[in-house]
Amino acid sequence: MGEFISTAFGFPTALFSFMLLVVFAYWIFVVLGAVGMDALDVDVDADTGTAGGLSGLLSATGLSGVPVTVVLSLLITLSWFATLVGTVLLDLNEASTPALIALGLVVLVAAVLFAWLVTSGVVMGLRRFLPGDEPGAAHTDFVGSTCVIRTGRADEAFGQAEITAANGTASIVQVRTIGGETLSSGDTALVFDYDADSGVYLVTPFDRSLDPGSASA
């Protein structure tokens, strides 16, 4: 265990170890419903049609179409793993300072490249299951459908839900309530509108007893 700790918090792995701790803490808050998966996402500039900040950077590297937090989590985790393996294989803990710096930089570059390649493949796969903006796609297609809340809560400021498209594909979407309504994880909600300005679906509690289809069952 001591050797693992030494490797994890030594150069170059330590650069990603601290970021990995932040990633773990973030996802714990997501599970608890304290923050959303879109915490770092930004809106697209209406004048230029481009995104800024992290979203713009990831888009330029072909990693757009998936929440920024998911992409960063993958990049950091994979980079950490690759640097850890590289450090062990090259036995950098026993290397002299000049060799440690030189080889450490090589491991860093290789790790980041490895992480980017793997993350690119994962992102390409995830795009198939997320609502797209391709020509002909309409966010309003989900209006009138039901969804299941997947975060600890859903209210006027926060919430995510799983919704199934007509073709059977399930997607995680951002949802919000109005009028002070609050939903809990596992609750079924009705999508009654789409807010194009904020890119979220507006939902309200769904009572299955009011569903005409359930009355005939």
trRosetta pair geometry for C-beta under 8 A, 3 or more apart (Angstrom, degrees):
i j d omega theta_ij theta_ji phi_ij phi_ji
1 4 5.6 -55 -152 35 36 113
1 5 6.4 35 153 -18 68 104
2 5 5.8 -53 -149 36 33 110
2 6 6.3 34 153 -21 65 107
3 6 5.6 -53 -147 36 32 114
3 7 6.3 29 154 -17 65 107
3 93 7.6 -80 -156 -41 85 178
4 7 5.8 -58 -148 38 30 107
4 8 6.0 26 156 -19 67 111
5 8 5.7 -55 -139 39 29 110
5 9 6.1 -8 171 13 65 111
6 9 6.9 -76 -141 53 19 84
6 10 5.6 22 161 -31 62 122
6 93 6.2 65 127 -125 117 133
7 10 5.7 -59 -132 31 24 112
7 13 6.0 45 152 26 67 155
7 84 6.3 87 137 -145 114 78
7 87 5.4 150 -161 112 101 136
7 88 6.4 23 -145 -68 153 85
7 93 6.1 -71 -88 -59 81 125
8 13 5.4 -104 -143 125 31 134
8 14 7.1 94 138 -82 47 63
8 17 5.0 110 166 -104 84 138
8 84 6.5 4 -97 -109 68 112
9 13 7.2 -62 -48 93 14 100
9 14 4.7 60 -159 -99 42 104
9 17 5.7 -109 -88 79 61 166
10 13 6.2 44 65 42 62 100
10 14 5.9 175 55 -31 9 111
10 87 7.2 137 82 -159 107 148
10 92 7.4 172 118 105 124 108
10 93 6.3 83 83 -100 169 85
11 14 6.1 -48 -75 25 44 110
11 15 7.5 53 -128 -26 65 97
11 92 7.5 -113 95 145 72 134
11 100 6.3 83 87 161 118 110
11 101 7.6 -7 133 -94 146 55
11 104 5.1 4 143 -140 99 154
12 15 5.6 -24 177 8 75 118
12 16 8.0 50 136 0 79 96
12 83 5.3 -107 91 -156 95 128
12 87 7.1 -161 38 -74 72 112
12 92 7.9 -37 2 139 76 170
12 104 4.1 142 -40 -173 106 98
12 105 7.3 145 -73 -69 144 32
12 107 5.6 169 36 83 131 113
12 108 4.8 -106 166 -65 161 100
12 111 7.8 -171 100 14 127 146
13 16 6.3 -70 -169 46 50 96
13 17 5.7 57 140 -39 82 108
13 80 6.6 74 -159 -154 82 68
13 83 4.5 166 -95 119 67 113
13 84 5.1 75 -118 -79 133 66
13 87 5.5 -62 -36 -20 115 150
14 17 5.0 -49 -133 27 40 120
14 18 6.7 36 173 -18 69 96
15 18 7.5 -65 -170 29 19 99
15 19 7.5 5 144 -2 54 114
15 83 7.5 -136 51 -144 98 176
15 108 7.1 24 47 -117 151 117
16 19 5.4 -61 -152 45 46 112
16 20 5.8 54 149 -31 75 103
16 76 5.9 166 -156 -165 96 73
16 79 4.9 -165 -107 107 148 101
16 80 3.7 -158 125 -83 127 79
16 83 5.9 145 20 28 133 141
16 111 7.8 -114 -30 139 151 144
17 20 5.5 -53 -149 31 30 115
17 21 6.8 35 151 -22 62 99
17 80 6.2 121 -74 -135 50 117
18 21 5.7 -46 -155 27 36 114
18 22 7.0 37 147 -17 62 101
19 22 5.5 -52 -157 34 40 114
19 23 6.5 45 145 -23 68 102
19 76 4.8 -128 124 -145 118 129
19 80 7.5 -155 70 -63 97 116
20 23 5.3 -47 -149 32 38 116
20 24 6.5 41 152 -20 66 100
20 76 5.7 178 -80 146 66 110
20 77 6.4 105 -119 -95 101 59
20 80 4.9 29 -59 -65 135 162
21 24 5.7 -50 -150 33 33 112
21 25 6.5 32 152 -16 64 106
22 25 5.7 -56 -149 38 32 111
22 26 6.2 37 152 -24 66 105
23 26 5.7 -53 -148 32 30 114
23 27 6.5 21 159 -13 64 106
23 72 7.5 -160 -102 120 108 91
23 73 5.0 132 -151 -124 120 80
23 76 5.4 -180 -50 85 143 142
23 77 6.6 -137 116 -56 166 91
24 27 6.2 -61 -149 39 28 104
24 28 6.6 33 152 -23 63 105
25 28 5.7 -53 -152 30 33 115
25 29 6.8 31 152 -16 64 103
26 29 5.8 -60 -159 36 33 109
26 30 6.5 36 146 -23 67 103
26 35 7.0 -66 -161 69 75 143
26 39 7.7 -136 -159 40 115 152
26 69 6.8 -150 150 -158 141 120
26 73 7.6 -134 77 -86 130 111
27 30 5.1 -43 -145 31 42 118
27 31 6.4 46 154 -20 67 99
27 73 7.0 79 -57 -121 119 144
28 31 5.8 -52 -152 35 32 111
28 32 6.4 24 151 -11 64 110
29 32 5.6 -59 -145 44 33 109
29 34 4.1 -76 -168 61 90 117
29 35 4.7 37 128 17 118 105
30 33 7.6 41 176 -70 30 24
30 34 7.5 -81 -64 49 22 73
30 35 5.9 -57 -80 74 63 83
30 36 7.2 78 -124 -143 87 15
30 37 6.2 63 -135 -71 131 71
30 69 8.0 153 -74 137 139 151
30 151 7.5 -91 180 -125 66 100
31 152 7.4 76 145 -46 39 108
32 152 5.6 -7 161 -38 33 153
33 151 4.7 118 -114 162 88 91
33 152 2.3 -106 -28 43 137 111
33 153 4.8 100 173 15 145 79
33 158 7.3 123 178 127 79 131
33 185 7.3 -124 -69 -49 130 110
34 152 7.7 21 -31 38 52 140
35 39 5.1 9 173 -77 116 134
35 158 7.6 -120 -146 -133 23 138
36 39 5.6 155 68 -55 68 76
36 151 7.1 -39 -108 -99 76 156
36 158 5.4 -158 -51 -146 112 94
36 159 7.5 -30 -98 21 120 17
36 160 6.3 140 -143 -39 98 109
36 174 7.1 54 -174 -120 144 101
37 67 4.6 13 144 170 100 174
37 69 5.4 -148 -168 58 60 130
37 70 6.5 23 -172 -44 112 97
37 160 6.4 44 13 -69 110 154
37 172 7.5 39 33 130 154 136
38 41 4.2 -44 -166 18 85 128
38 67 5.4 -109 -88 -128 62 113
38 68 7.7 81 -144 26 50 88
38 69 7.3 -132 -89 4 16 115
38 174 6.0 -18 -3 -82 147 132
39 69 5.8 62 41 -58 94 135
40 53 7.9 -146 175 132 86 130
40 54 5.6 -12 158 57 118 147
40 55 7.7 172 131 -48 82 86
40 67 7.9 106 55 173 85 83
40 68 4.2 -104 93 88 107 131
40 69 5.4 137 22 -59 110 82
40 72 7.2 22 54 -3 159 144
41 55 6.0 72 -145 -76 57 127
41 67 6.0 -77 -56 -140 119 73
41 68 5.2 173 -76 3 63 109
41 69 7.8 -71 -35 -11 83 88
42 51 5.6 135 79 -165 102 99
42 52 5.8 -70 109 60 157 76
42 53 5.3 109 -18 41 149 126
42 54 7.5 135 -6 49 112 77
42 55 4.9 -139 38 9 94 136
42 56 7.9 -31 59 -23 131 87
43 51 7.5 -168 111 -120 24 88
43 199 7.3 -180 -111 -10 88 126
44 49 6.3 1 167 -159 118 37
44 50 6.8 -178 -155 102 84 9
44 51 5.1 -63 -103 -74 66 80
45 48 4.5 18 97 43 128 93
45 49 6.7 -56 77 -2 80 15
45 50 5.6 -2 35 60 113 61
45 51 7.0 178 -5 -93 81 29
45 52 6.7 74 -42 -29 112 100
46 49 7.8 20 -164 -69 18 51
50 56 6.1 57 159 -117 99 108
50 59 7.6 -177 -157 87 82 154
51 55 3.8 -70 143 113 138 117
51 56 4.5 -161 96 -66 72 73
51 59 5.8 122 47 -14 114 145
51 64 7.6 148 30 -122 140 127
52 55 6.8 47 66 58 32 97
52 56 4.8 -10 -128 -22 19 134
53 56 6.0 112 50 17 38 99
53 57 7.2 -74 134 -3 35 99
54 57 5.6 -56 -146 38 35 112
54 58 6.1 29 159 -15 70 107
54 68 5.1 85 115 -156 122 140
54 72 7.3 -19 -174 -63 139 125
55 58 6.0 -57 -145 40 27 106
55 59 6.1 31 154 -23 63 109
55 64 7.1 68 -173 -116 74 98
55 68 5.6 -85 -79 -72 74 125
56 59 5.6 -53 -145 34 30 114
56 60 6.5 32 155 -22 63 104
57 60 5.8 -56 -154 32 30 111
57 61 6.8 11 153 -4 64 108
58 61 5.9 -66 -149 46 35 101
58 63 4.1 -82 -174 81 91 104
58 64 5.7 133 114 -71 91 65
58 68 6.2 -179 4 -120 155 84
58 71 5.6 79 -143 116 145 161
59 62 7.8 54 -177 -65 30 16
59 63 7.3 -100 -71 62 24 60
59 64 3.8 36 -105 -59 74 131
61 116 6.9 -86 168 -148 127 120
62 120 5.8 25 109 -127 116 111
62 123 7.8 144 134 83 75 143
63 66 7.3 -68 170 44 71 105
63 71 4.9 109 161 -147 121 140
63 75 8.0 10 -141 -57 163 122
63 116 7.8 -98 -60 -147 127 79
63 119 6.3 6 -118 129 122 114
63 120 6.5 -93 -85 -95 83 67
63 123 5.4 -165 -143 -59 65 170
64 123 8.0 97 54 176 23 138
65 123 6.5 112 68 174 104 102
65 126 7.6 148 115 93 99 94
65 127 4.5 5 142 -105 138 109
65 130 6.8 145 163 72 83 137
65 132 7.5 -3 -146 -117 108 81
66 70 5.2 -90 151 76 109 129
66 71 5.6 128 89 -53 109 98
66 123 5.0 -127 1 -135 138 89
66 126 5.0 51 -98 99 128 136
66 127 6.7 -93 -53 -70 93 72
66 130 6.7 176 -100 -16 66 160
67 70 4.6 89 71 2 91 105
67 71 7.2 -167 95 -5 49 85
68 71 5.8 -59 -151 39 35 110
68 72 6.1 31 156 -16 71 109
69 72 5.9 -55 -141 40 30 109
69 73 6.1 35 157 -24 64 107
70 73 5.8 -55 -149 34 27 113
70 74 6.6 26 154 -16 62 106
70 126 7.5 175 136 -174 148 172
71 74 5.9 -58 -153 36 30 109
71 75 6.3 27 154 -17 66 109
71 119 6.3 87 -152 -179 73 127
71 123 6.4 28 -102 -86 100 123
72 75 5.6 -54 -143 39 32 111
72 76 6.0 28 161 -16 67 109
73 76 6.1 -58 -144 40 25 106
73 77 6.1 21 160 -15 63 113
74 77 6.0 -61 -142 41 25 107
74 78 6.0 16 165 -10 65 114
74 115 7.3 151 134 -173 74 92
74 118 7.5 -148 168 107 111 96
74 119 4.5 133 119 -112 126 104
74 122 6.0 -155 -141 69 156 151
74 123 8.0 -160 54 -51 161 89
75 78 6.3 -63 -142 43 21 104
75 79 6.0 21 160 -19 62 114
75 112 7.9 25 -170 -142 97 70
75 115 5.0 90 -148 151 57 124
75 116 6.9 30 -120 -79 100 58
75 119 5.4 -7 -72 -61 72 160
76 79 5.8 -57 -142 38 25 110
76 80 6.2 28 158 -21 63 107
76 115 7.9 97 -30 -159 12 150
77 80 5.8 -55 -149 34 27 112
77 81 6.4 25 154 -17 63 107
78 81 5.7 -53 -146 37 33 111
78 82 6.2 30 157 -18 66 108
78 111 7.8 164 129 179 72 80
78 114 6.6 -148 155 114 109 89
78 115 3.7 146 97 -119 113 86
78 118 5.4 -173 -137 66 155 134
78 119 6.4 -144 19 -48 151 97
79 82 5.8 -56 -144 39 29 109
79 83 6.3 25 158 -15 65 108
79 111 4.8 89 -152 144 66 106
79 112 5.6 23 -116 -89 115 56
79 114 7.7 146 -98 70 53 92
79 115 4.2 -32 -59 -46 75 154
80 83 6.1 -59 -146 39 27 105
80 84 6.2 29 155 -22 64 109
81 84 5.7 -57 -149 34 29 113
81 85 6.4 24 156 -15 65 107
82 85 5.9 -54 -146 39 31 108
82 86 6.1 30 155 -19 65 110
82 107 7.7 171 134 178 85 81
82 110 6.9 -149 159 113 124 82
82 111 3.5 159 100 -131 119 84
82 114 4.7 148 -107 70 153 141
82 115 6.3 -123 3 -48 138 90
83 86 5.5 -54 -141 41 32 113
83 87 6.1 37 157 -25 65 105
83 107 5.5 98 -130 144 71 110
83 108 6.5 26 -103 -94 116 54
83 111 4.5 -6 -56 -86 77 163
84 87 5.9 -54 -149 32 26 112
84 88 6.6 21 154 -14 61 107
85 88 5.9 -59 -151 38 31 108
85 89 6.1 27 156 -17 68 111
86 89 5.8 -56 -140 39 29 109
86 90 6.0 6 167 2 66 113
86 92 7.8 34 124 -21 76 128
86 107 3.8 153 129 -141 144 112
86 110 6.5 135 -96 78 148 125
86 111 6.2 -105 -3 -62 141 106
87 90 6.5 -69 -141 50 22 94
87 92 4.6 -75 -148 30 74 121
87 93 7.0 71 167 -35 102 83
87 104 7.8 29 -98 -111 91 79
87 107 6.4 84 -60 -169 65 166
88 91 7.2 19 -176 -75 31 48
90 95 7.4 -2 137 -47 97 134
90 103 5.5 -176 158 171 151 137
90 107 6.8 -122 16 -70 145 125
91 94 5.0 -21 156 35 102 109
91 95 6.8 132 109 -42 72 89
92 95 4.9 -42 -148 10 49 124
92 99 7.9 -162 -134 122 73 91
92 100 5.6 104 -171 -127 94 78
92 103 5.9 -161 -103 99 106 124
92 104 6.2 102 -149 -75 147 85
92 107 7.3 -67 -52 -18 147 154
95 99 4.1 -123 -179 99 113 114
95 100 4.5 155 94 -68 113 75
95 103 6.3 -111 -140 37 173 138
96 99 4.8 82 55 18 79 106
96 100 6.6 -139 93 -14 34 92
97 100 5.5 -53 -140 33 28 116
97 101 6.5 25 162 -17 63 103
98 101 6.0 -57 -151 35 30 107
98 102 6.3 21 157 -12 65 111
99 102 5.8 -59 -142 43 31 107
99 103 5.6 16 167 -4 70 115
100 103 6.5 -60 -133 48 20 98
100 104 5.5 26 162 -28 60 118
101 104 5.7 -55 -137 36 20 115
101 105 6.5 23 161 -20 59 104
102 105 6.2 -58 -157 30 25 107
102 106 6.9 22 149 -15 61 106
103 106 5.4 -53 -152 35 39 114
103 107 6.3 41 150 -20 69 104
104 107 5.6 -53 -148 36 33 112
104 108 6.4 38 151 -24 65 103
105 108 5.5 -48 -148 31 34 116
105 109 6.6 31 156 -16 65 103
106 109 6.1 -55 -151 37 31 107
106 110 6.2 25 154 -14 65 111
107 110 5.8 -59 -144 43 29 109
107 111 5.9 32 156 -25 66 110
108 111 5.8 -57 -145 35 25 111
108 112 6.4 21 159 -15 63 106
109 112 6.1 -56 -148 37 28 107
109 113 6.3 27 155 -16 64 109
110 113 5.8 -57 -148 39 30 111
110 114 6.2 33 153 -21 65 107
111 114 5.6 -54 -147 36 30 112
111 115 6.2 29 154 -19 65 107
112 115 5.6 -53 -145 37 31 112
112 116 6.3 32 155 -21 65 105
113 116 5.8 -54 -147 35 30 111
113 117 6.4 29 156 -19 64 106
114 117 5.9 -58 -150 35 29 110
114 118 6.4 19 159 -10 65 109
115 118 6.1 -60 -146 42 28 104
115 119 5.9 25 159 -17 66 114
116 119 5.8 -58 -139 42 26 109
116 120 6.1 35 158 -27 63 105
117 120 5.8 -51 -150 28 26 114
117 121 6.9 24 153 -15 59 104
118 121 5.8 -57 -158 35 35 111
118 122 6.5 31 149 -17 68 106
119 122 5.5 -55 -146 39 36 111
119 123 6.0 38 155 -22 69 105
120 123 5.8 -54 -145 36 28 111
120 124 6.4 32 155 -21 62 105
121 124 5.8 -53 -150 32 30 113
121 125 6.7 27 153 -15 62 105
122 125 5.8 -60 -156 37 33 110
122 126 6.2 30 152 -19 69 108
123 126 5.6 -55 -142 38 33 110
123 127 6.4 46 156 -33 65 99
124 127 6.0 -44 -153 17 29 117
124 128 7.9 35 150 -23 54 95
125 128 6.3 -51 -173 17 40 112
125 129 7.9 11 145 0 65 105
126 129 6.0 -71 -162 43 47 101
126 130 6.2 33 149 -18 80 114
127 130 5.9 -66 -140 40 35 106
127 132 6.9 62 177 -90 88 105
128 169 7.8 -120 146 -143 75 138
129 169 6.2 -156 -130 -175 63 106
129 170 7.0 0 -165 77 104 61
129 171 6.0 171 158 -97 67 73
130 171 5.6 115 -126 -141 36 110
130 172 7.4 -39 -110 48 84 74
131 137 7.2 145 -178 173 78 132
131 139 6.8 68 170 -110 143 76
131 142 7.8 -57 -98 -34 138 133
131 171 5.4 102 -38 167 78 163
131 173 6.3 43 -9 -94 131 107
132 137 5.2 -164 85 -65 82 171
133 137 6.2 -144 -135 69 18 131
134 137 5.1 86 59 -11 68 121
137 141 7.7 -84 -170 -3 61 134
138 141 4.8 115 81 -33 90 93
139 142 6.7 -46 175 21 54 105
139 194 4.7 149 126 -170 112 160
139 196 7.2 151 56 -95 147 80
139 201 7.7 -154 172 -79 104 92
140 143 4.9 -25 -165 2 67 122
140 194 5.4 -127 -87 17 64 136
141 165 7.3 27 122 -136 126 94
141 166 7.6 -88 169 -12 118 111
142 145 5.0 -79 -167 32 61 126
142 147 7.7 29 -179 -57 118 118
142 163 5.6 35 -144 155 127 153
142 165 7.5 -69 -87 -99 89 72
142 173 7.2 64 -168 -24 176 172
142 191 5.2 -25 137 107 93 165
142 194 7.1 100 62 -71 99 119
142 201 6.2 -57 102 -109 131 142
143 191 5.5 -122 -116 124 39 101
143 192 6.6 42 -155 -174 86 17
143 193 6.2 37 -122 -100 118 23
143 194 5.9 -97 -62 -22 109 97
143 201 7.7 -163 -82 -142 68 103
144 190 7.8 -19 -150 -173 24 93
144 191 6.7 -37 21 81 24 87
144 192 7.5 75 -70 -111 43 45
145 163 6.0 90 112 -161 131 112
145 164 7.6 -151 179 62 135 63
145 190 7.8 172 96 -151 30 58
145 191 5.3 9 61 36 72 119
146 163 7.8 179 102 -126 37 84
146 188 5.5 4 180 -177 121 102
146 189 6.8 154 -158 80 70 37
146 190 5.6 -41 -102 -97 72 58
146 191 7.2 -170 -100 2 19 82
146 206 5.4 33 -125 -85 110 175
147 161 3.9 74 141 142 127 131
147 162 6.2 166 -168 76 87 40
147 163 4.0 -43 -104 -83 107 89
147 173 7.2 -83 -130 49 154 113
147 175 6.7 -174 87 -71 150 149
147 188 7.3 156 79 -154 35 58
147 189 5.5 -24 63 64 85 89
147 190 8.0 152 19 -101 76 13
147 191 5.9 66 -10 -42 115 105
147 201 7.5 96 -8 100 155 148
147 203 6.5 -83 48 -109 118 141
148 161 6.0 158 75 -164 34 89
148 162 5.0 -16 60 55 93 95
148 163 7.9 175 21 -73 64 48
148 186 6.7 -18 -173 -145 101 28
148 187 7.3 160 -152 80 58 36
148 188 5.8 -33 -97 -99 69 63
148 189 7.6 155 -98 18 20 79
149 153 7.8 -22 174 -164 138 18
149 154 4.8 -124 -128 -13 123 129
149 159 6.6 -58 -136 -162 102 106
149 160 7.6 109 -157 83 60 46
149 161 5.1 -51 -98 -101 43 93
149 175 7.4 -109 -106 63 79 143
149 183 4.9 -179 -60 128 154 119
149 184 6.5 140 90 100 146 26
149 185 5.5 -131 112 -115 99 32
149 186 6.5 -35 67 28 89 25
149 187 4.7 20 18 52 124 85
149 188 7.9 -132 -2 -72 82 17
149 189 6.2 74 -47 -11 95 119
150 160 5.4 -54 64 104 98 92
150 161 5.8 147 4 -123 87 31
150 162 5.1 84 -46 -25 127 94
150 172 6.4 -72 47 -126 153 103
150 185 6.5 34 -158 -137 18 86
151 154 6.2 116 60 -65 106 79
151 158 7.1 -108 116 146 157 97
151 159 5.7 -160 46 -140 130 47
151 160 4.7 96 -30 38 113 87
151 161 7.9 -76 8 -62 87 53
151 185 6.3 -129 96 -86 25 92
152 184 7.2 -37 169 -151 47 69
152 185 5.5 -37 -117 -38 29 115
153 158 6.9 59 90 92 91 106
153 159 6.8 -85 117 -92 55 89
153 182 6.1 -25 -166 -169 109 99
153 183 6.8 138 -166 78 56 52
153 184 6.0 -30 -105 -107 63 53
153 185 7.4 -58 -57 -35 35 75
154 158 6.9 -131 -129 106 43 60
154 159 2.8 72 -132 -127 83 133
154 160 7.4 -146 -94 25 106 31
154 161 6.7 15 -86 -55 153 102
154 175 5.5 -1 -155 93 134 109
154 176 7.3 -156 178 -114 90 26
154 177 6.1 111 129 -27 88 106
154 182 7.1 151 76 -160 52 50
154 183 4.2 -11 55 60 103 105
154 184 7.8 -135 17 -55 80 13
154 187 7.6 -130 29 59 117 122
154 189 7.1 -75 82 -40 152 157
154 203 6.9 -4 140 65 142 129
155 158 6.1 26 47 50 82 73
155 159 6.3 157 18 -45 40 117
155 176 7.4 -10 110 -151 33 66
155 177 5.5 -61 -150 37 34 113
155 180 7.9 -14 -158 -161 102 35
155 181 7.2 -177 -132 92 65 52
155 182 4.8 -12 -91 -108 100 79
155 183 7.4 -174 -67 24 54 67
156 176 5.7 51 -147 -175 35 101
156 177 5.7 -77 -66 71 59 72
156 178 6.4 84 -103 -103 99 37
156 180 7.1 -30 -30 -87 125 31
156 181 7.9 113 -51 50 84 64
157 176 7.3 87 -31 -129 10 107
158 176 7.7 86 23 -104 11 80
159 174 7.1 107 84 -169 64 57
159 175 4.5 -67 111 78 113 82
159 176 5.9 157 40 -87 117 41
159 177 7.1 76 -9 -16 160 85
159 183 7.0 66 -131 58 138 108
159 203 7.6 -120 121 39 147 126
160 172 5.6 16 175 -180 116 100
160 173 6.9 165 -154 82 70 33
160 174 6.0 -43 -101 -104 72 46
160 175 6.5 134 -120 19 18 88
161 172 7.3 165 83 -149 28 59
161 173 6.0 -25 63 61 78 82
161 175 4.6 23 2 -9 115 141
161 189 6.4 -88 -113 44 156 122
161 201 7.6 -85 45 68 122 126
161 203 6.8 76 -15 -45 158 163
162 170 5.6 5 -176 -175 104 109
162 171 7.2 160 -150 80 58 33
162 172 5.8 -34 -93 -94 66 65
162 173 7.9 134 -109 16 19 76
163 170 7.2 157 80 -151 32 62
163 171 5.8 -26 63 63 81 84
163 173 5.5 -11 14 12 122 123
163 191 6.9 27 -113 -36 141 140
163 201 7.7 45 -41 27 154 170
164 168 6.5 -18 -175 -148 108 32
164 169 7.0 157 -153 79 63 34
164 170 5.0 -32 -95 -94 77 72
164 171 7.8 153 -95 16 30 70
165 168 7.0 -36 73 31 74 20
165 169 4.8 0 38 57 116 87
165 170 7.8 -153 8 -77 76 24
165 171 6.8 50 -31 -2 102 113
173 200 7.8 135 156 -145 90 56
173 201 5.6 40 133 3 131 125
174 199 6.6 55 56 117 135 83
174 200 4.4 -81 114 -114 105 87
174 201 6.9 145 87 17 57 76
175 189 6.9 116 173 86 155 151
175 191 7.5 -104 -119 -100 114 91
175 200 6.2 146 -114 -178 16 97
175 201 4.9 -35 -107 72 75 91
175 202 7.4 134 -160 -108 73 13
175 203 4.7 6 -171 -3 123 127
176 195 7.3 -17 42 13 127 139
176 198 7.6 11 -6 102 147 143
176 200 4.9 56 -5 134 107 142
176 201 7.4 161 24 79 68 42
176 202 5.9 -37 74 -106 82 62
176 203 7.2 145 68 23 31 81
177 180 7.8 -53 116 89 115 13
177 181 4.0 -120 170 76 138 98
177 182 6.7 -152 43 -79 158 30
177 183 6.4 153 -58 -8 135 100
177 189 7.9 -108 -87 -141 98 142
177 202 7.3 105 -120 -161 24 69
177 203 6.0 -56 -87 74 70 74
177 204 6.6 109 -137 -95 89 51
178 181 6.7 28 64 20 38 107
178 202 6.2 12 -24 -158 110 116
178 204 7.5 -41 39 -80 86 95
181 204 6.3 50 80 -132 175 68
181 205 6.4 -141 -168 -19 131 96
183 187 4.4 -139 -169 71 99 147
183 189 5.6 -33 -104 -68 163 125
183 203 7.2 -33 -13 107 152 122
183 205 6.3 172 -92 -83 103 81
184 187 5.2 104 57 -26 63 117
187 205 6.7 -60 172 -122 127 84
188 205 7.9 77 85 -162 60 58
188 206 4.6 -75 120 62 92 118
188 208 7.0 51 73 -55 150 98
189 203 3.9 47 148 170 132 127
189 204 6.3 150 -162 68 91 25
189 205 6.1 -64 -112 -104 75 29
189 206 5.4 153 -142 -12 17 101
190 203 6.3 150 72 -155 40 75
190 204 5.5 -25 58 61 94 80
190 205 7.6 16 12 104 90 19
190 206 4.2 126 -37 -84 89 104
191 194 7.7 25 175 -64 111 79
191 201 4.9 -34 -136 174 111 127
191 202 7.2 109 -155 72 61 49
191 203 5.4 -41 -92 -94 53 84
192 202 5.8 -61 64 98 81 96
192 203 6.9 134 10 -118 82 32
192 204 5.9 13 -6 7 130 110
193 201 7.4 157 86 -162 45 59
193 202 4.2 2 62 46 92 122
194 200 7.7 -177 -154 96 60 34
194 201 5.5 -34 -105 -108 72 67
194 202 7.1 -149 -78 10 22 83
195 198 4.8 8 117 42 122 95
195 199 7.2 -49 93 10 79 15
195 200 5.3 2 52 60 110 76
195 201 7.5 -172 16 -94 79 16
195 202 6.1 90 -28 -40 101 102
196 199 7.1 25 -161 -76 31 50
206 210 8.0 -135 -174 55 63 109
206 211 7.8 40 173 -58 103 108
207 210 4.6 65 87 5 102 109
207 211 7.7 -165 101 -23 57 80
208 211 5.2 -36 -159 6 51 121
208 214 5.2 92 168 -50 87 170
209 214 6.8 -103 -110 95 26 136
209 215 8.0 75 -170 -76 51 83
211 214 4.2 72 79 4 107 108
211 215 7.2 -171 92 -19 58 81
212 215 5.7 -50 -156 21 37 117
212 216 7.4 23 156 -10 64 104
213 216 6.5 -66 -162 36 35 102
213 217 7.0 46 144 -39 65 102
214 217 5.3 -41 -155 9 45 122
